[in-house]
C-alpha cells in the first residue's frame, strides 16, 4: 500500500473526520496519449531524449514543438507535471543546434524556478554531446560573473524584474545577445495578472522595441496552468496572435480531492473550528505515519502560526525532531534558506512543509503524497495548482481543502459542482493603464529615444468578450482618465485615450512638458542622471522592502524581508514577528531606514494589526441607476494607516491586550466600484420596521463641550486601538448607551444631559467607531452586505479576496447616503472595479444565494459576518436589502 492510499484509509476510518467531509471526488487515473511521429527536430535531440528514457512525445508536446518550429507564438496550457518544459526546450535547443549564433531568453517569476530550469538545461549537455551554454542572470549573480554571461551564454535564465531593471536599461552591453535573440520563453504565464501582469506586458513592449533596434523579432513561447482565458492573456502580454495548445496527453495518477468543513463549535453564533487547527490535526496524522505532506496557507502569519503549532510537542501525536522535519516556506525567507528546504523535500529529510503560494509553482520539490490547503486559496486555478503539488507521479495522491469560516470558503465547500464543473477564472491585465504606461514610457525613453510616429503598444488585436457568467472582461481605460504620475512626472493631465502612435505622442508630450523628457524636432530624449527603472517596481522588491534584522546575537543578522506596504501590519514596533516557527519581538521599526530590529523571544501569543481606511471618489467613469441603487465605478483616493495591534493567545485566540502603532498615513489612488442605496429604499425598509437609522444629528446644546472633554480625557487617542488623532480630523465620540435610548426631544426635555455624561462617552477612531456601530440594525445590515460581497466578488475575478477592500457606511461622508464601496488595493487598479460594475446583478444574486443557503438563523461568519459586528438579526436585514436591489 502506497503512502497516499494509506492516508485515505486512515481518513475513511476516522469518524471525527469523516463526519465533516462535504465532498469526496475521485479523479480516475488516465494513460498517456503519445504522438505518432517526432516533430522535425534535430536528430541529436531525439537521440538525447532516448538516453533519458523518452522514446515518444505526448501529443500536446508534439503539437507545441511543431507550432514553434513553424514560427508561431504559442501558449501551452496543461496541468501541473504534464511535461510543459519540453514544449519550449526542444524548439529552443533545435534552433541553437542549427544556428550557432542564436540566443534565447527564459523568464520565470521566481529565482527558485529559474534555478530549477537551469539545472534541467545543464542536464542536456552530457546526453546531447554538445554544451548547452545556459546561465542565470539575476540579483544573486555575482558581479564578476555577469560579463561572461552576457558574452557567452546562449540561453539566459532570468525573471521579469531583472529584465526590467538590470538588462533593458543596459542593452548596449547586450548588443550581440539582442541581435541574435530568437526565442523568449515565458513560464507560469498565469502569474502575470493584475498589476504585476500589467507591468510585465509593458516590459515586453520595451523588450520588443530594443530587439527591433538591433534587428531581431523574437518568437514567444508561453506556458501556463489552466485558466479560462489563456489565449486572451497571452495576446495581451505579447500583443500578437498566438497559437493555443491545450490538449493534455500526459498520464495522470488517481487523485482523491476532499472538501472538509470543520465542525461548528458554536451553533448559535455559527462559528466553526479554525481551519488552521484542523489542518494541523490532519498534518500530524500524516506525519505520524511518515506520509510526506505539504500544507498551504493563505498568508505569511498563518504559515508561521501553523508551523509553530507543529513544532510544539503534542502528547497525542509525537513527531520526532519536529523542527528539522517540518519546515516553513514563504516570501521573506532568504534564498539560501529556501534552497535548503527545497533540497530537504527532494531528498526526503523534510517530511512536511508549511507554505504560502510561493510553492504552488512548478519548483522541483520531489514527490509528495498529500496536499492540505488550510482555507480556499482564492481562485479555482490556484487551488488546482496547490493540489497538483502532491502526486506528481502516475500514482494515487490526496488533496484536502479545509474550509475556513468566511463566506467565500463556505460557498466553495457547499457548492462543489461550482468548483469541479466550472472553468477557472479569467486573468485580468491592463497594460494600457495610463499610470503604468507613463512609468514604462520613461523607462523606454531612457533606453532609446522616441521618434515621431512610433507606437509603444496600444495596437492589440481584437479580442472577443468572454462570457460574464464564467469570468470577467478585459479591462480598458475609458476616455478622460485623470493621471497622477507616481513615477517621476508631476501634475495632472486630462487625456483622451486614442490608440497606437497618437497615444504615445500625447504621453511623450506630457512628459516633456513635465520636464522628464526633452523634445528636439520629432525626437524625445530622456533627461536626468539616474535611470527610471530604479523607481518603477513591478511588485514588492528592491527599495520598497524592509529588512528584518535580529539583534539578540553577537552579530546582527537579517533573517528576511517584508514589503513596505505591509510593514506597518507585520512588523510595527512592539509587535511579535514569526519566522520559521520562532517568535521575535520587534524592538523598533525604523521606517526611514527600511529596517525592523527584532530579538528572539519565547511568548505564548502573536500580534494582529488593524488598519483604518477612508475612500473618496475623484473621478466617476460610469454611473447607472439600477434597481434600488445608483451603481458606479471610477478612480478613488485611498487614505489608510495601521492604527494598533492586539495580542492574541496561541490556540485559544483570546485577546490579551492591545498596542498602538504610530506610523505615517499612506495615500494611494486606485479604482473602486460602489453603489448608493436610493432614498426610497431606505424609507420602505424603515417603514416596514426592518431597522431604525440614527444618523449623527443634534445631540443637545452641551454636545460640543462634552465631545471636547471626552477627547481630552482620553488623551486624543482611540480607546480601542490607541490610534492618535490626525491633525486634519478629530476622532469620533461614541455613546456607550445609544443616544436615542434617552428619548431627548429638543424644546421638550433635557434628556441630552444624561445621554452626554462623560461616563457614557468614549473616544474612537473612525474605523473602530464603525465597528462599534455595527450592532445597530442599519449599519449592521450594510456591514453584513459588504462582507458577503467582498467574499463573493473573487468568484468572478481571478484575485484573492485580500486584493480588494470593502467599506460599508450608513452615511458616507461624500455621498451623504448609505453606500457600499469595493475598492482595489492595487494602486491604479487593473479592472476589477469595472468588472464588478458590469456584473452588479450577478454578484448580488450570488450573495443572496450564499446567505439563504447558510444554515445559521441570524447571521454568522460564514455569511454576513460575526454577530458581535453586524448585530443579531443581520441575516434577515441583509436579505431585506438584497430583495430591494434585485
C-alpha positions in Angstrom: 0.0 0.0 0.0 1.5 3.4 -1.1 1.5 6.3 1.3 -1.4 8.2 -0.3 -3.6 5.1 -0.1 -2.6 4.7 3.5 -3.6 8.3 4.2 -7.0 7.7 2.5 -7.6 4.6 4.6 -6.8 6.5 7.8 -9.2 9.3 6.8 -12.0 6.9 6.0 -11.8 5.2 9.3 -11.6 8.4 11.4 -15.2 9.1 12.4 -14.4 12.6 13.5 -13.0 13.5 10.1 -15.5 11.5 8.0 -18.5 13.3 9.6 -17.4 16.6 8.2 -16.5 15.7 4.6 -18.6 18.0 2.4 -17.4 16.3 -0.9 -15.2 13.5 -1.9 -14.3 13.3 -5.6 -12.2 10.6 -7.2 -10.5 11.6 -10.4 -9.5 8.3 -12.1 -6.1 7.6 -13.5 -5.6 8.3 -17.2 -3.0 6.7 -19.5 -0.7 8.8 -21.7 -1.5 9.7 -25.3 1.6 9.8 -27.5 2.3 11.4 -30.8 2.6 9.0 -33.8 5.8 10.7 -35.0 8.5 13.0 -34.0 8.3 16.7 -35.0 11.1 17.9 -37.3 13.7 18.4 -34.6 17.5 17.8 -34.9 18.2 14.1 -34.7 20.7 14.7 -31.9 17.8 15.8 -29.7 15.8 12.6 -30.4 18.9 10.5 -29.5 19.5 12.5 -26.3 15.8 12.0 -25.3 16.3 8.3 -25.8 19.2 8.3 -23.4 16.9 9.9 -20.9 14.3 7.2 -21.3 11.9 9.2 -23.6 11.2 7.5 -26.8 7.9 9.3 -27.7 6.4 12.7 -27.0 3.0 13.3 -25.6 0.5 14.6 -28.1 0.5 18.2 -26.7 4.3 18.3 -26.7 4.5 17.3 -30.4 1.8 19.9 -31.3 3.6 22.6 -29.4 7.0 21.9 -30.9 5.7 21.7 -34.4 3.9 25.1 -34.0 7.0 26.7 -32.5 9.2 25.4 -35.3 6.7 26.8 -37.8 7.5 30.3 -36.3 4.2 30.8 -34.4 3.9 32.4 -31.0 2.4 29.7 -28.8 0.9 29.3 -25.3 0.8 25.8 -23.8 -1.9 25.2 -21.1 -1.8 21.9 -19.4 -1.9 20.7 -15.8 1.0 20.5 -13.3 3.6 17.9 -14.2 2.5 17.3 -17.8 5.9 18.0 -19.4 5.5 21.6 -20.5 9.3 22.1 -20.2 9.9 20.0 -23.3 7.4 22.2 -25.2 9.9 25.0 -25.1 13.2 23.3 -24.6 13.0 21.2 -27.8 12.4 24.1 -30.3 15.0 26.3 -28.5 17.7 23.6 -28.4 16.9 22.7 -32.0 17.4 26.3 -33.2 20.6 26.6 -31.1 22.0 23.5 -32.7 21.1 24.7 -36.2 22.3 28.3 -35.8 25.5 28.8 -33.8 24.6 32.5 -33.2 21.1 32.0 -32.0 20.1 33.1 -28.4 17.2 32.5 -26.1 15.8 34.3 -23.1 14.0 32.3 -20.4 11.7 34.2 -17.9 10.5 32.8 -14.7 8.5 34.6 -12.0 10.8 33.4 -9.2 14.5 32.7 -8.8 13.8 29.2 -7.4 12.1 28.3 -10.7 15.0 29.8 -12.7 17.5 27.6 -10.7 15.3 24.5 -11.4 15.2 25.2 -15.1 19.0 25.9 -15.3 19.6 22.5 -13.8 17.3 21.0 -16.4 19.2 22.7 -19.2 22.6 21.6 -17.9 21.3 18.0 -17.8 21.1 18.1 -21.6 24.9 18.6 -22.2 26.1 15.0 -21.3 23.3 13.2 -23.3 23.4 15.7 -26.2 27.2 15.6 -26.5 27.1 19.3 -27.1 27.5 22.0 -24.4 24.3 23.9 -23.6 25.7 27.2 -22.5 23.0 28.5 -20.2 23.4 30.8 -17.2 21.2 32.7 -14.7 21.3 36.5 -14.7 19.5 37.8 -11.6 20.2 39.7 -8.4 22.1 36.7 -7.0 24.5 36.5 -9.9 28.0 37.7 -8.8 29.1 41.0 -10.5 32.3 39.2 -11.6 30.3 36.6 -13.5 28.0 38.9 -15.3 30.2 39.9 -18.3 30.8 36.3 -19.1 27.1 35.6 -19.1 26.4 38.5 -21.4 29.1 37.3 -23.7 28.9 33.5 -23.7 25.5 32.3 -22.6 23.3 31.2 -25.4 20.3 30.8 -23.0 19.9 33.5 -20.3 17.6 32.5 -17.5 16.2 35.4 -15.5 13.0 37.0 -14.2 10.9 40.0 -15.3 12.3 42.2 -12.5 15.9 41.7 -13.7 14.9 42.2 -17.3 13.2 45.4 -16.2 16.0 46.9 -14.1 19.2 45.1 -14.9 19.1 44.2 -18.7 16.9 46.5 -20.7 18.4 49.8 -19.3 21.9 48.4 -20.1 21.0 46.9 -23.5 24.2 48.3 -25.2 26.1 45.7 -23.1 23.8 43.0 -24.6 24.0 44.1 -28.2 25.1 40.7 -29.5 22.5 38.9 -27.4 19.6 41.1 -28.6 20.8 41.0 -32.2 20.5 37.2 -32.3 17.6 36.7 -29.9 15.3 34.1 -31.4 13.1 32.9 -28.5 11.6 34.4 -25.4 10.2 31.7 -23.1 7.6 32.9 -20.5 6.8 30.2 -17.9 4.0 30.2 -15.4 2.1 32.8 -17.5 -0.9 32.8 -15.3 1.1 34.6 -12.6 1.3 37.6 -14.8 -2.1 39.1 -14.0 -3.3 42.1 -12.1 -0.7 44.9 -11.5 2.2 42.6 -12.0 1.0 41.3 -15.3 0.2 44.8 -16.5 3.7 45.9 -15.7 5.2 42.8 -17.4 3.2 43.5 -20.5 4.9 46.9 -20.7 8.3 45.3 -20.0 7.7 43.1 -23.1 6.8 46.2 -25.1 10.2 47.6 -24.2 11.9 44.3 -24.9 10.4 44.1 -28.4 11.4 47.7 -29.0 15.0 47.1 -28.1 15.0 44.0 -30.3 13.7 45.9 -33.3 16.6 48.4 -32.7 19.1 45.5 -33.0 17.3 43.9 -36.0 15.6 40.9 -34.3 12.0 39.8 -33.7 11.9 37.0 -31.1 9.3 34.4 -31.0 7.4 34.0 -27.7 6.6 30.6 -26.2 4.4 30.8 -23.1 3.2 28.1 -20.7 0.5 28.3 -18.1 -1.6 26.4 -15.6 -5.2 26.0 -16.5 -7.1 29.4 -16.7 -10.2 30.3 -18.6 -8.6 32.8 -21.0 -5.0 31.8 -21.7 -5.1 32.9 -25.4 -6.5 36.3 -24.4 -3.9 36.8 -21.6 -1.1 35.7 -23.9 -2.2 38.1 -26.6 -2.3 41.0 -24.2 1.2 40.2 -22.9 2.9 39.8 -26.3 0.5 41.9 -28.4 0.4 39.4 -31.2 -1.6 36.4 -32.4 -0.8 33.2 -30.5 -1.5 29.5 -31.1 -3.2 27.8 -28.1 -2.1 24.3 -27.2 -4.3 22.9 -24.5 -4.8 19.2 -25.2 -3.1 17.2 -22.4 -1.5 13.9 -23.4 0.4 13.3 -20.2 -0.7 10.4 -17.9 -2.4 11.2 -14.6 -2.5 9.1 -11.5 -5.6 8.5 -9.5 -6.4 11.6 -7.4 -8.8 12.0 -4.5 -10.0 15.5 -3.8 -11.7 16.1 -0.5 -13.6 19.1 0.7 -13.6 19.2 4.5 -15.8 21.6 6.5 -14.6 22.0 10.1 -17.2 21.3 12.8 -19.4 24.0 14.2 -18.3 24.8 17.8 -21.0 27.5 18.5 -24.2 26.8 16.7 -25.9 29.9 17.9 -23.2 32.2 16.5 -22.4 29.9 13.6 -18.7 29.7 14.5 -16.6 26.8 13.1 -13.4 25.3 14.4 -10.4 27.0 13.0 -9.2 25.8 9.5 -5.7 26.2 10.8 -6.2 23.9 13.8 -7.9 21.3 11.6 -5.1 21.5 9.1 -2.7 21.0 11.9 -4.5 17.8 13.1 -4.5 16.4 9.6 -0.8 17.2 9.1 0.0 15.5 12.4 -1.8 12.4 11.2 0.2 12.3 8.0 3.5 12.9 9.9 2.7 10.2 12.4 2.5 7.7 9.5 5.5 9.2 7.7 3.5 10.5 4.8 5.3 13.4 3.1 2.9 16.3 3.1 2.6 19.9 2.0 0.3 22.3 3.8 -0.7 25.5 2.1 -1.9 28.6 3.9 -3.1 31.9 2.6 -0.9 34.3 4.5 2.6 34.7 6.0 1.3 34.9 9.5 -0.9 31.8 9.1 2.2 29.9 7.8 4.2 30.8 10.8 1.4 30.0 13.3 0.8 26.6 11.8 4.5 25.9 11.7 4.8 26.9 15.3 1.9 24.6 16.3 3.5 21.7 14.5 6.8 22.4 16.2 5.3 22.3 19.7 5.3 19.0 21.5 1.9 17.2 21.4 1.4 14.1 23.5 -1.3 12.8 21.2 0.9 12.9 18.2 4.6 12.7 18.8 6.8 13.8 15.8 10.5 13.0 16.2 12.6 16.2 15.8 9.7 18.3 14.6 11.9 21.4 13.9 14.1 19.5 11.5 11.4 17.5 9.6 8.7 20.2 9.5 9.8 23.4 7.7 8.2 26.7 6.6 8.4 28.3 3.2 7.2 31.7 2.2 8.2 35.1 0.8 10.7 36.8 3.1 12.9 33.8 3.6 16.4 34.3 2.3 17.5 32.4 -0.8 19.9 30.1 0.9 17.2 29.0 3.4 14.8 28.3 0.6 17.3 26.2 -1.4 18.0 24.2 1.8 14.3 23.5 2.3 13.7 22.5 -1.4 16.7 20.1 -1.2 15.3 18.6 2.0 12.0 18.0 0.3 13.6 16.3 -2.7 15.8 14.1 -0.5 13.0 13.2 1.9 14.7 14.6 5.0 11.9 17.2 5.3 8.7 15.3 5.8 6.3 18.3 5.8 6.4 21.8 4.6 4.0 24.6 5.5 3.9 27.1 2.7 2.2 30.1 1.2 1.6 30.1 -2.6 5.4 30.6 -3.0 5.5 26.8 -3.5 2.4 26.4 -5.7 4.5 27.0 -8.8 6.5 24.3 -10.6 9.6 24.2 -8.4 11.0 20.7 -8.1 10.3 19.6 -4.5 10.1 15.9 -5.1 7.2 13.5 -4.9 4.8 14.5 -2.1 1.8 12.3 -1.3 -0.7 14.6 0.4 -1.6 18.3 -0.2 -3.6 20.1 2.5 -5.0 23.6 1.9 -5.8 25.5 5.1 -8.5 27.6 3.5 -9.6 28.1 -0.1 -6.6 29.6 -2.0 -8.8 32.3 -3.5 -9.1 31.1 -7.1 -10.0 27.8 -8.8 -6.7 27.9 -10.7 -4.6 28.4 -7.6 -6.5 25.5 -5.9 -5.7 23.1 -8.7 -2.1 24.4 -8.7 -1.7 23.6 -5.0 -3.5 20.3 -5.2 -1.1 19.4 -8.1 2.0 19.6 -5.8 1.0 16.1 -4.5 1.1 13.1 -6.7 3.4 14.3 -9.4 3.9 10.7 -10.5 1.4 8.3 -12.0 0.2 7.1 -8.6 -2.5 7.8 -6.0 -2.5 11.2 -4.4 -4.7 13.1 -1.9 -5.7 16.7 -1.8 -7.7 18.1 1.0 -9.3 21.6 1.1 -10.0 22.6 4.7 -12.6 25.3 4.5 -12.4 28.5 6.6 -15.4 30.1 8.2 -15.6 33.0 5.8 -18.4 33.3 3.1 -16.1 32.5 0.1 -14.8 29.3 1.7 -18.3 28.3 2.7 -19.7 28.9 -0.8 -17.0 26.8 -2.4 -17.3 23.9 0.1 -21.1 23.8 -0.1 -21.2 24.1 -3.9 -18.7 21.5 -5.1 -20.2 21.4 -8.5 -19.2 25.1 -9.0 -15.5 24.1 -8.4 -15.4 20.8 -10.2 -17.7 21.7 -13.1 -16.7 25.3 -13.9 -13.9 26.8 -16.0 -11.3 28.6 -13.8 -11.4 32.3 -13.6 -10.2 34.9 -16.2 -6.9 36.6 -15.6 -7.1 40.4 -15.9 -4.3 42.7 -17.1 -4.5 46.3 -18.0 -1.2 47.3 -19.8 -2.8 50.5 -21.1 -3.4 51.8 -17.6 -2.1 55.4 -18.0 -0.1 55.4 -14.8 1.7 52.2 -15.8 2.1 53.5 -19.4 3.7 56.7 -18.1 6.2 54.8 -15.9 7.3 52.5 -18.7 7.4 55.2 -21.4 10.0 56.9 -19.2 12.0 53.6 -18.9 11.7 53.1 -22.7 12.8 56.7 -23.4 15.9 56.2 -21.3 16.7 53.0 -23.3 16.2 54.6 -26.7 14.9 58.0 -27.8 11.4 58.0 -29.2 10.7 59.1 -32.8 7.6 60.7 -34.1 5.1 58.2 -35.3 6.5 55.4 -33.1 3.9 53.4 -31.1 4.5 52.0 -27.7 2.0 49.1 -27.7 -1.7 50.1 -27.7 -2.2 48.2 -31.0 -3.6 45.0 -29.5 -5.6 42.6 -31.7 -9.4 42.5 -31.4 -10.4 40.1 -28.7 -13.9 38.8 -28.2 -15.6 39.5 -24.9 -15.7 36.4 -22.5 -18.9 35.1 -21.1 -19.7 37.1 -18.0 -21.3 34.0 -16.4 -17.8 32.4 -16.3 -15.5 35.3 -15.6 -14.7 38.9 -16.2 -13.8 41.0 -19.1 -10.6 42.7 -20.3 -10.0 46.0 -18.5 -9.6 49.1 -20.6 -9.2 52.8 -19.9 -12.2 55.0 -20.7 -11.7 58.4 -22.2 -10.8 61.4 -20.0 -8.9 59.5 -17.4 -7.1 61.6 -14.8 -3.4 60.8 -14.5 -1.2 61.4 -11.5 2.2 60.3 -12.4 3.9 58.5 -9.5 7.0 57.6 -11.5 8.5 61.0 -11.8 6.3 63.5 -13.7 4.3 65.9 -11.6 0.9 67.4 -12.0 -2.2 66.1 -13.7 -3.4 65.7 -17.2 -6.7 65.0 -18.9 -6.1 62.6 -21.7 -8.4 61.0 -24.3 -7.2 57.5 -24.9 -6.6 57.0 -28.6 -4.5 54.1 -29.8 -1.0 53.4 -31.1 1.3 56.3 -32.0 -1.3 59.0 -31.2 -1.5 58.0 -27.6 2.3 57.5 -27.4 2.9 61.0 -28.8 0.4 62.6 -26.4 2.0 61.0 -23.4 5.5 61.8 -24.5 4.5 65.5 -24.9 3.0 65.4 -21.4 6.3 64.0 -20.0 8.2 66.7 -22.0 6.0 69.4 -20.5 6.7 68.0 -17.0 10.5 68.2 -17.5 11.1 64.5 -17.7 11.8 64.3 -21.4 13.3 66.8 -23.9 11.8 67.1 -27.4 14.0 68.2 -30.3 12.1 68.2 -33.5 10.5 64.8 -33.9 12.6 63.1 -31.2 12.0 62.8 -27.5 15.1 62.3 -25.3 15.4 61.3 -21.6 16.5 64.0 -19.1 18.2 63.0 -15.9 21.2 61.4 -14.4 19.6 58.2 -13.0 17.6 55.6 -14.9 13.9 55.5 -14.2 13.5 51.7 -13.9 15.1 52.0 -10.5 11.9 53.8 -9.3 9.4 51.6 -11.0 8.6 48.4 -9.1 6.8 45.6 -10.9 6.0 44.1 -7.5 7.3 44.4 -4.0 11.1 44.4 -4.4 14.2 46.4 -4.0 13.9 49.7 -2.1 10.3 49.0 -1.3 11.4 46.3 1.2 12.0 46.4 4.9 14.8 44.2 6.2 14.1 42.2 9.4 17.3 42.1 11.4 17.9 40.0 14.6 20.0 42.0 17.2 19.9 39.5 20.0 23.0 37.6 18.8 26.7 38.6 18.8 26.4 39.8 15.2 23.2 41.3 13.7 21.7 39.0 11.1 19.0 39.7 8.5 16.5 36.8 8.5 14.0 38.1 6.0 12.2 40.9 4.4 8.7 42.4 4.1 7.4 44.8 1.6 7.0 48.4 2.8 3.2 48.5 2.3 2.8 45.5 4.6 5.5 46.5 7.2 3.1 48.6 9.4 0.9 45.5 9.8 3.6 42.8 10.1 6.5 44.4 12.0 5.3 47.5 13.9 7.3 48.4 17.0 6.2 46.2 19.9 4.6 43.5 17.8 5.6 39.8 17.6 7.0 38.7 14.3 7.1 34.9 13.5 9.8 33.4 11.3 10.3 29.7 10.7 8.2 29.0 13.8 10.3 31.2 16.0 8.8 34.3 17.7 10.7 37.6 17.5 9.8 40.8 19.4 10.0 43.9 17.2 12.1 46.4 19.3 11.9 49.1 16.6 10.7 49.7 13.1 12.9 52.3 11.5 10.6 53.5 8.8 13.1 55.8 7.1 15.9 53.3 7.1 13.7 50.4 6.0 14.7 48.1 8.8 12.9 46.3 11.6 15.1 45.4 14.6 14.0 42.2 16.3 15.1 39.8 19.0 14.2 36.2 19.7 11.6 35.7 22.5 9.5 32.9 23.9 5.9 34.0 24.2 2.5 32.3 24.1 0.9 34.9 21.9 1.1 36.6 18.5 0.0 40.0 17.3 -2.6 41.0 14.7 -2.7 44.6 13.5 -5.7 46.6 12.4 -5.9 49.1 9.5 -8.2 52.1 9.2 -9.1 53.4 5.7 -11.1 56.2 4.1 -12.2 56.1 0.4 -13.3 59.2 -1.6 -14.1 59.2 -5.3 -12.0 61.5 -7.5 -13.4 60.6 -10.9 -16.5 58.6 -11.9 -16.0 56.5 -15.0 -19.6 55.2 -15.4 -22.8 55.5 -13.4 -26.2 53.8 -13.8 -29.4 53.7 -11.9 -30.2 50.1 -11.2 -32.9 48.5 -9.0 -32.9 50.3 -5.7 -29.5 51.9 -6.1 -27.1 54.1 -8.1 -24.2 51.9 -9.2 -20.9 53.4 -10.4 -17.2 52.8 -10.7 -14.2 55.1 -11.1 -11.0 56.4 -9.5 -10.8 56.9 -5.8 -8.3 58.2 -3.3 -7.5 55.7 -0.5 -6.1 57.0 2.8 -5.1 54.4 5.3 -3.0 53.8 8.3 -2.2 51.0 10.7 -3.9 52.0 14.0 -2.9 49.4 16.5 -2.5 45.7 17.2 -4.0 43.2 19.5 -2.1 40.4 21.3 -3.8 37.0 20.6 -3.1 33.9 22.7 -1.9 30.8 20.7 -4.6 28.1 20.2 -7.4 29.8 22.2 -7.2 33.0 20.1 -8.3 35.1 23.1 -7.3 38.8 23.1 -4.8 39.5 25.8 -4.3 43.3 25.2 -3.5 46.0 22.7 -0.6 48.1 21.5 -0.6 51.3 19.5 1.1 51.9 16.1 2.3 55.4 15.3 3.4 55.4 11.6 2.7 57.8 8.7 -0.5 57.6 6.8 -0.3 56.1 3.4 -2.2 57.6 0.4 -3.0 55.7 -2.8 -5.0 56.3 -5.9 -6.9 53.3 -7.1 -10.2 52.2 -8.6 -13.4 51.3 -6.9 -17.0 50.1 -7.6 -19.7 51.4 -5.4 -23.5 51.6 -5.0 -25.6 54.1 -3.1 -29.0 52.9 -1.8 -31.9 55.0 -3.1 -33.7 57.1 -0.6 -37.0 55.4 -1.3 -35.4 52.0 -0.5 -34.3 53.2 2.9 -37.8 54.7 3.6 -39.6 51.5 2.6 -37.4 49.4 4.8 -37.7 51.8 7.7 -41.5 51.9 7.3 -41.5 48.1 7.3 -39.8 48.1 10.6 -36.6 46.4 9.5 -34.4 48.9 11.2 -34.0 52.4 12.5 -31.4 54.7 11.1 -29.9 57.0 13.7 -27.7 59.5 11.8 -25.4 61.8 13.6 -27.6 64.7 14.3 -28.4 67.2 17.0 -27.1 65.9 20.4 -28.2 68.8 22.6 -26.7 72.2 23.5 -23.8 70.8 25.5 -22.6 68.2 22.9 -19.6 70.0 21.5 -18.3 70.8 25.0 -18.8 67.2 26.1 -17.1 65.9 23.0 -14.0 68.0 23.7 -13.9 66.9 27.3 -14.1 63.2 26.3 -11.3 63.6 23.7 -9.1 65.4 26.3 -9.8 62.8 28.9 -8.8 60.0 26.5 -5.6 61.8 25.5 -6.9 62.3 22.0 -6.4 58.6 21.3 -8.8 55.9 20.3 -9.9 54.0 23.4 -9.9 50.7 21.5 -6.8 50.7 19.3 -4.9 53.7 20.8 -4.5 55.4 17.4 -3.7 59.2 17.9 -5.9 61.8 16.3 -4.6 63.2 12.9 -4.1 66.9 12.5 -6.8 67.1 9.8 -9.5 65.0 11.5 -10.8 64.6 15.1 -11.8 61.2 16.4 -15.4 60.3 16.9 -17.2 60.2 20.2 -19.4 57.1 20.7 -22.3 56.8 23.1 -21.9 53.6 25.1 -25.7 53.6 25.6 -27.2 54.8 22.3 -28.3 58.5 22.4 -31.7 57.6 21.0 -32.5 55.5 24.1 -32.7 58.6 26.3 -35.7 60.0 24.4 -34.4 63.5 24.0 -36.8 65.9 22.3 -35.5 69.4 21.6 -37.5 72.0 23.4 -39.5 69.5 25.4 -37.0 67.9 27.8 -33.3 67.9 28.8 -32.6 64.2 28.5 -29.5 65.1 26.5 -27.7 65.8 29.8 -27.9 62.2 30.9 -27.0 60.9 27.4 -23.9 63.1 27.2 -22.4 62.4 30.6 -18.7 61.7 30.3 -19.1 58.1 31.6 -21.4 57.4 28.7 -18.9 58.7 26.1 -15.7 57.1 24.7 -13.3 58.3 22.0 -13.0 56.1 19.0 -11.2 56.4 15.7 -13.4 56.3 12.6 -12.6 52.6 11.9 -13.3 51.5 15.5 -16.4 53.7 15.7 -17.7 52.0 12.5 -17.3 48.6 14.1 -18.8 49.8 17.4 -21.9 51.0 15.5 -22.0 47.6 13.7 -24.6 46.2 16.1 -27.1 48.9 15.1 -29.5 47.4 12.7 -28.9 49.7 9.8 -25.1 49.8 9.9 -25.0 46.1 10.8 -27.0 45.1 7.7 -24.8 47.2 5.5 -21.7 45.7 7.1 -23.1 42.3 6.5 -23.8 43.1 2.9 -20.3 44.4 2.3 -18.8 41.4 4.0 -20.6 38.9 1.8 -20.0 40.9 -1.4 -16.3 41.1 -0.6 -16.0 37.4 -0.4 -18.3 36.7 -3.4 -16.5 39.1 -5.7 -13.4 36.8 -6.2 -15.7 34.2 -7.7 -15.9 36.5 -10.7 -12.3 37.8 -10.6 -9.0 35.9 -10.7 -7.9 37.5 -7.5 -7.5 36.9 -3.8 -10.2 38.3 -1.6 -7.4 40.3 0.1 -6.8 42.1 -3.2 -10.0 44.1 -2.7 -11.2 46.1 0.3 -14.8 46.8 1.5 -16.3 49.8 3.1 -19.9 49.9 4.1 -21.2 53.2 5.6 -24.7 54.0 6.8 -23.9 57.6 5.8 -20.8 58.1 3.7 -19.2 61.5 4.1 -19.0 62.1 0.4 -22.4 60.7 -0.7 -24.4 61.6 2.4 -26.3 58.3 2.0 -25.9 54.5 2.7 -23.0 53.4 0.5 -21.1 50.2 -0.1 -17.7 50.5 -1.8 -15.4 47.7 -3.0 -12.0 49.2 -3.8 -8.9 47.7 -5.4 -5.9 47.5 -3.1 -3.7 47.5 -6.2 -2.5 51.1 -7.0 -4.3 52.5 -10.0 -6.4 49.3 -10.3 -6.4 46.7 -13.0 -10.1 46.4 -14.0 -11.7 44.6 -11.1 -14.0 47.6 -10.4 -15.3 47.8 -14.0 -16.0 44.1 -14.0 -18.0 44.3 -10.7 -19.9 47.3 -12.1 -20.9 45.3 -15.2 -21.7 42.1 -13.1 -23.5 44.0 -10.4 -26.7 42.0 -10.6 -24.9 38.6 -10.9 -22.7 39.4 -7.9 -25.8 40.4 -5.8 -27.6 37.2 -6.9 -24.7 35.0 -5.7 -24.5 36.9 -2.4 -28.2 36.3 -1.8 -27.8 32.6 -2.7 -24.9 32.3 -0.2 -26.9 33.9 2.6 -30.0 31.9 2.0 -28.1 28.6 1.8 -26.3 29.3 5.1 -27.5 27.1 8.0 -27.4 29.8 10.6 -30.5 31.5 12.0 -29.5 35.2 12.5 -26.1 35.5 10.8 -22.7 34.1 11.3 -19.1 34.4 10.0 -19.9 32.1 7.1 -22.4 34.5 5.6 -22.8 38.1 6.8 -20.2 38.2 9.5 -19.9 37.7 13.3 -22.9 38.7 15.3 -20.9 41.0 17.5 -20.0 43.1 14.4 -23.2 43.0 12.4 -26.0 42.5 15.0 -28.2 39.6 16.0 -30.6 39.8 13.1 -28.2 41.0 10.3 -29.0 37.9 8.2 -32.7 38.9 7.8 -31.9 42.6 7.4 -29.2 42.0 4.7 -31.6 39.8 2.8 -34.1 42.6 3.0 -31.7 45.0 1.4 -30.9 42.4 -1.3 -34.6 41.9 -2.1 -34.8 45.7 -2.8 -31.8 45.6 -5.0 -32.8 42.6 -7.1 
